[in-house]
């Protein structure tokens, strides 16, 4: 019994990375674990769901609390190059879980105007606080105040960024229409992030 238990413990690192596991009893009454369906007739075959340990690892407590109390969102646009990349890299390097929203159409532009009073991107929200543009010192202070750890505590294999994908919409108006969404949200600010 001890040998079987020890063998199972030695297999746990391999089992943790498997997507699907099977447990069965052979004709001699021995219990087996494998990521493949047994080739021979097996009794008491059970399919076990084991998720990828890296992708399902829980966040450290301090990070869980910050995410729960002060969720972070980043609003960007395709035309926002340098400052949006800098804001994204800042959050990724610090290991701050955040949702990224692409400002891509008239509806998005109206929403960002309601949120900030303008169309400048990037915009970061931390809880109910809104920060326009990108300035690393202001981002750092906002995240420190919200309780985010100073350096990344994300488990291995867990990404900070969660891209928010909107459902598909009806076809856009014909090309050549003035005020197209692609140009309306192109203002960017690299000098300061304003609250």
PyMOL commands that set and color helices and strands:
alter all, ss='L'
color gray80, all
select helices_A, chain A and resi 2-17+53-56+61-69+82-94+106-116+136-146+181-184
alter helices_A, ss='H'
color red, helices_A
select strands_A, chain A and resi 20-25+31-34+43-49+72-76+98-102+123-126+129-132+161-164
alter strands_A, ss='S'
color yellow, strands_A
deselect
rebuild
show_as cartoon
